[in-house]
Amino acid sequence: MSAPSRVYALSRSAAAEWLASIDTHRARRALESDLDFVADLHALEFPTTYATAHGLVHDPDLLTFVVEADGTPIGYASGHVTADGAGQLDYMAVVPDARGVGDGHVLLAATLAALFAEADLDELRLAVEEHRKPAIRFYEKHGFTRVH
Protein backbone atom coordinates (compact mmCIF):
# COMPACT_ATOMS: atom_id res chain seq x y z
CA MET A 1 0.00 0.00 0.00
CA SER A 2 1.41 3.38 -0.96
CA ALA A 3 1.56 6.41 1.31
CA PRO A 4 -1.19 9.03 1.01
CA SER A 5 -0.35 11.65 -1.60
CA ARG A 6 -1.25 15.22 -2.32
CA VAL A 7 -1.77 16.38 -5.89
CA TYR A 8 -0.44 19.79 -6.89
CA ALA A 9 -0.83 21.83 -10.07
CA LEU A 10 1.22 24.60 -11.62
CA SER A 11 -0.03 26.80 -14.44
CA ARG A 12 2.23 28.00 -17.23
CA SER A 13 1.51 31.61 -16.26
CA ALA A 14 2.42 31.00 -12.59
CA ALA A 15 5.69 29.39 -13.65
CA ALA A 16 6.66 31.82 -16.41
CA GLU A 17 8.43 34.47 -14.35
CA TRP A 18 10.56 32.21 -12.17
CA LEU A 19 11.32 29.81 -15.04
CA ALA A 20 12.76 32.66 -17.09
CA SER A 21 14.96 33.79 -14.20
CA ILE A 22 16.81 30.49 -13.66
CA ASP A 23 19.96 29.55 -15.52
CA THR A 24 19.46 25.89 -16.41
CA HIS A 25 22.86 25.26 -18.04
CA ARG A 26 23.80 22.62 -15.44
CA ALA A 27 20.72 20.53 -16.28
CA ARG A 28 20.51 18.31 -19.34
CA ARG A 29 18.63 15.33 -20.71
CA ALA A 30 19.63 12.08 -19.05
CA LEU A 31 22.12 9.92 -20.92
CA GLU A 32 22.95 6.23 -20.88
CA SER A 33 25.97 7.13 -18.75
CA ASP A 34 23.59 8.45 -16.07
CA LEU A 35 21.81 5.11 -15.66
CA ASP A 36 23.68 3.93 -12.54
CA PHE A 37 23.30 7.33 -10.87
CA VAL A 38 19.57 7.50 -11.62
CA ALA A 39 19.11 3.88 -10.50
CA ASP A 40 20.82 4.47 -7.15
CA LEU A 41 19.01 7.73 -6.35
CA HIS A 42 15.67 6.38 -7.61
CA ALA A 43 15.99 3.30 -5.37
CA LEU A 44 16.87 5.50 -2.40
CA GLU A 45 14.00 7.98 -2.83
CA PHE A 46 11.28 5.83 -4.41
CA PRO A 47 11.97 2.26 -3.29
CA THR A 48 8.44 0.95 -3.90
CA THR A 49 7.69 2.61 -7.22
CA TYR A 50 6.67 0.86 -10.41
CA ALA A 51 9.14 2.82 -12.57
CA THR A 52 12.66 1.65 -13.28
CA ALA A 53 15.72 3.77 -13.84
CA HIS A 54 16.15 2.07 -17.21
CA GLY A 55 12.70 3.26 -18.21
CA LEU A 56 13.33 6.78 -16.92
CA VAL A 57 16.49 7.09 -18.99
CA HIS A 58 15.41 5.20 -22.13
CA ASP A 59 11.66 5.65 -22.58
CA PRO A 60 11.20 8.14 -25.45
CA ASP A 61 7.88 9.30 -23.96
CA LEU A 62 9.60 10.51 -20.79
CA LEU A 63 11.54 13.71 -20.40
CA THR A 64 14.21 12.90 -17.84
CA PHE A 65 16.77 15.49 -16.84
CA VAL A 66 19.90 15.39 -14.71
CA VAL A 67 21.47 18.33 -12.87
CA GLU A 68 25.20 18.40 -12.27
CA ALA A 69 27.55 20.13 -9.86
CA ASP A 70 31.19 20.24 -10.89
CA GLY A 71 30.45 17.74 -13.69
CA THR A 72 28.91 15.15 -11.36
CA PRO A 73 25.20 14.25 -11.45
CA ILE A 74 23.46 15.23 -8.21
CA GLY A 75 19.78 15.02 -9.11
CA TYR A 76 17.24 13.90 -11.67
CA ALA A 77 13.65 14.67 -12.59
CA SER A 78 11.31 12.95 -14.99
CA GLY A 79 7.94 13.78 -16.44
CA HIS A 80 5.72 13.15 -19.39
CA VAL A 81 2.71 14.34 -21.33
CA THR A 82 -0.20 11.98 -20.74
CA ALA A 83 -2.33 10.49 -23.52
CA ASP A 84 -5.00 13.12 -22.84
CA GLY A 85 -2.46 15.94 -23.22
CA ALA A 86 -1.84 16.76 -19.56
CA GLY A 87 1.62 17.41 -18.15
CA GLN A 88 2.87 15.30 -15.26
CA LEU A 89 6.06 15.59 -13.22
CA ASP A 90 6.56 12.00 -12.13
CA TYR A 91 9.80 11.99 -10.12
CA MET A 92 12.33 14.42 -8.78
CA ALA A 93 15.20 13.75 -6.41
CA VAL A 94 18.45 15.41 -5.40
CA VAL A 95 21.14 13.61 -3.43
CA PRO A 96 20.83 14.45 0.28
CA ASP A 97 24.21 16.23 0.47
CA ALA A 98 23.22 18.63 -2.33
CA ARG A 99 19.82 19.71 -1.03
CA GLY A 100 19.06 23.28 -0.08
CA VAL A 101 21.67 24.99 -2.25
CA GLY A 102 19.64 25.73 -5.39
CA ASP A 103 20.33 22.71 -7.56
CA GLY A 104 16.73 21.55 -7.24
CA HIS A 105 15.55 24.89 -8.63
CA VAL A 106 17.73 24.41 -11.70
CA LEU A 107 16.53 20.83 -12.19
CA LEU A 108 12.87 21.72 -11.73
CA ALA A 109 13.13 24.69 -14.10
CA ALA A 110 14.77 22.68 -16.88
CA THR A 111 12.30 19.81 -16.57
CA LEU A 112 9.21 22.00 -16.38
CA ALA A 113 10.31 24.20 -19.28
CA ALA A 114 10.75 21.09 -21.44
CA LEU A 115 7.39 19.68 -20.38
CA PHE A 116 5.54 22.96 -20.97
CA ALA A 117 7.12 23.18 -24.42
CA GLU A 118 6.54 19.52 -25.33
CA ALA A 119 2.81 19.91 -25.92
CA ASP A 120 2.23 23.63 -25.33
CA LEU A 121 0.76 22.76 -21.93
CA ASP A 122 -1.18 25.19 -19.80
CA GLU A 123 -0.72 23.21 -16.59
CA LEU A 124 1.46 20.55 -14.99
CA ARG A 125 0.59 18.26 -12.10
CA LEU A 126 2.52 16.17 -9.63
CA ALA A 127 1.76 13.96 -6.67
CA VAL A 128 3.87 14.01 -3.52
CA GLU A 129 3.52 11.79 -0.50
CA GLU A 130 2.14 13.68 2.51
CA HIS A 131 5.10 12.83 4.75
CA ARG A 132 7.57 14.54 2.39
CA LYS A 133 7.21 17.96 4.00
CA PRO A 134 10.42 19.48 2.52
CA ALA A 135 9.30 18.46 -0.98
CA ILE A 136 5.86 19.95 -0.41
CA ARG A 137 7.41 23.25 0.74
CA PHE A 138 9.73 23.20 -2.28
CA TYR A 139 6.88 22.75 -4.76
CA GLU A 140 4.68 25.34 -3.04
CA LYS A 141 7.57 27.82 -3.10
CA HIS A 142 7.65 27.35 -6.88
CA GLY A 143 3.96 28.13 -7.35
CA PHE A 144 2.37 24.68 -7.18
CA THR A 145 -1.00 24.70 -5.44
CA ARG A 146 -2.76 21.76 -3.89
CA VAL A 147 -5.73 20.46 -5.90
CA HIS A 148 -6.38 17.15 -4.02
N, C-alpha and C positions, 0 to 999 in steps of 0.2 A: 504494500500500500504506500502510495507516495504522500509526501507532506502536503498540507494545505497550501495553495498558491493564491497569490493576488495577481490580477491581470491589470496591466497598465497600458495606456495609449499615449502616443506623441504625434501631434499634427505636424505637417511639413512647415506650416507658418510658425509654430512655437519653436521649432528646431532651427529655423533659417538663420537667425542672428548668431547664435552661439556656434553653429556649424561653420559659418563663414569665418569666425574668428580663431579657429584652431588650425594650427599647422599640422597636417597629417603625414608629413614626409617620413616619419619613422614607422608608419603602418603600411602594410602591403598585403596583397593576396597571399594566402598560404601556399606553400610549395611542397613538393614531395619530401624535401629535406627537413621540413617542419613536422613530419609525421610523428616521430618519437616524442618531441616536445608536446605537441597537441595531445597525444595519447596519455602522457604522464599527467599533464595538468587536468585533462578531461576526467581521468579516473579519480584524481584527487577531489575535484570539485563536484562532479556529477556521477558518483559511483554506481547509482542504480538506474541510469538513463538507458533508453533504447538505442541511442545514437552511438556510433563508433567513430573513433578518430579517423579511421580510413575513409569513412563516408564523409566526414566533415571536410577533409582535405581533397577528396577525389570526386564527390558528387557534383556534376555540372550545374545542378539546380540550386546549389547552396553557394552563398557568397561568404567565404571564410577568410578572415583577415588575421594577421599576426602583427603585433607591435614589438619593436626592438628597442633595447637600450644598449648602447655601445656594441652594436652588431649582434647581440644575443637576444633571441625571442624571450619575451617576458609575459606575454598575454595573447589570447586569441578571442575572437568573437565570430559567430556564425549566424546567418539568417537566410531567409528565403522569401520569395513571393509565392503565396498559396495559389492553388488552382482557381480560386474565385477572385484573384487579383489583390489580395490583402498582403501587407508587409508584416513579417514576423521576425523578431530577433529571438533566436532559439537559445543561444548559449553565449556567455561572456565570462571570462576568467582571467585574472592577472595573478602571477605568482605572489604568494604572501609577502615576501621581502620587498616587492616593488609596489605595493599598494599605498595609496595616499600621496603620491608624488606627481600625479598628473598623467601618467601613462594610460590609465583607463579612459581619460577624456579623449586622448588622441585615438585610441582604439575604437571607442564608441563613435566618434565623429566620422572616422573613415568608413566604418561599417554602415552606419546609418545613411551617409551620403550616397554610398553605392546602392543601398536598398531603395532609397527614395528615387534615385535615377533609373533603376532597373525597369520599373514599370510606371514611372511618373506617379508614384503613390502620393496620396494625401495624408495618410496616417500609417503608423507602425504600431504594432502591439508586442508585448512580451509578458511572460508569466514568471513570477519570482516567488519562491517558497517563503511563507510568512516569517520563518525564523531567521531569514537572511537580512537582518536589519541594516547592516552597512550597505548592502546592495540596494535595498529599497530607498535609503537616503540618497544614494548615488543617482539612481534613476529619477527620483523626484527633483533633485537639484538640477537635472538636465531637462526638466519640463514634462516628464511623464506624469500623467495623472491616473489615479486608480479608477477603473471602470467596473471591476468585479472584486 
